Structures are given as C-alpha cells and as structure tokens.
Amino acid sequence: MSNLTSQDYQRAAALLGVPGAAVQAVAEVESAGAGMLPDGRPKILFERHVFRRLLLEKGIKVDGLPVDLVNSAAGGYSGGAAEHERLARAAKIERECALQSCSWGAFQIMGYHWKLLKYRTLQAFINAMYRGDAAQLEAFVRFINANSVLVKALRMLDWAAFAKSYNGPGYASNNYDKKMAAAFSRAGGQ
C-alpha cells in the first residue's frame, strides 16, 4: 500500500499541469498504486530483453546465458520479490546493465533513464527508488517533464498517446490506455 496522500498526488500534478487523478491513475496501472514490496524493497520488473541489448552494446557475449535473464523477447516475469532474485543473478553478470534493465517503483521507470532524469549517478537513482513512494513520485515528475510527448498526452488526458509513449508500442495489447482511463475515473477524474 502506498503511503502517498492525495496532497502528494496534487503537488505532483501541479508540477505537471494535470489533474491529481491522472497521476494516481498511472500509479494504479503501473504498480497497483504502491511502489514498495512488503519487505521494504521497491517493486521492480526485470526486463530480460533490455538486459540482452545493454550487454550486447557493451560487447558482452550473451550466448549461453540463462534465457530468463537474457532473451530477445520481453516477458518471463516472476513477479514480486522473485524479480529481485533475477536482478541479483543478472548483477553477477554485469551490475550496471542489470540495474538499468529494471523498471522501478510505483511508476515503473526504467533504470536506463537515470541520466535523462538528472540523477547524478545510476546508483543515486537506485537509492531514490529504495527511499520509497515519495522519491518514486519525484522521479515520475522528472520523467514526464523530460518528455514533451508525455507532458502533452497527460495534459490532454489522451490515454492512448500517453500509454504508447510510456509503455511502448505494445500498450494496446495490454490495454494500458483503457486501464488508465478507468483508473482515472475511479480516482475522481472527469
């Protein structure tokens, strides 16, 4: 359960120029509204296809590596705390690539965005994700403000355009746009 208040969402929304319900809707769809696991670690999803790409970009061979960690296809999620176990295994192969290959926290922001979000280092971004929901909300504001397409789509409440830019071209197959529109309505948006 998130420890963010409606005032927290409203402050973030004011920085983005959107209704508070819009920020809540994204959190609900991305992480069921909470960015932390019961054990105090941030929610993550380890993206094996991203890890593969980042390893190859560094010139690291991927042949023979476990397919649940390195794969050209997205997916293979274990969920919950098991995602941290996958991350730990991947970090033994290459730590920086592994950390950047996870989506983090309540808003599931990819680790490789740390520079775009103006964190001093990758580790500073990771540390923020461990600090909890408020720090994750700050990262979300930074992320949206760094992307004019996301800002415009969220301000217009164009859930399809927002989901396409936020979740990628496969957003429709997962109904992200419809889920966000419904979450926005539940959060009191109109």
Secondary structure, DSSP 8 states (H G I E B T S, - for coil): -----HHHHHHHHHHHTS-HHHHHHHHHHHHTT--B-TTS-B-EEE-HHHHHHHHHHTT---TTS-TTTS-SSS-----THHHHHHHHHHHHH-HHHHHHTEEETTTTEEGGGTTTTT-SSHHHHHHHHHH-HHHHHHHHHHHHHT-HHHHHHHHHT-HHHHHHHHH-GGGGGGTHHHHHHHHHHHTT--
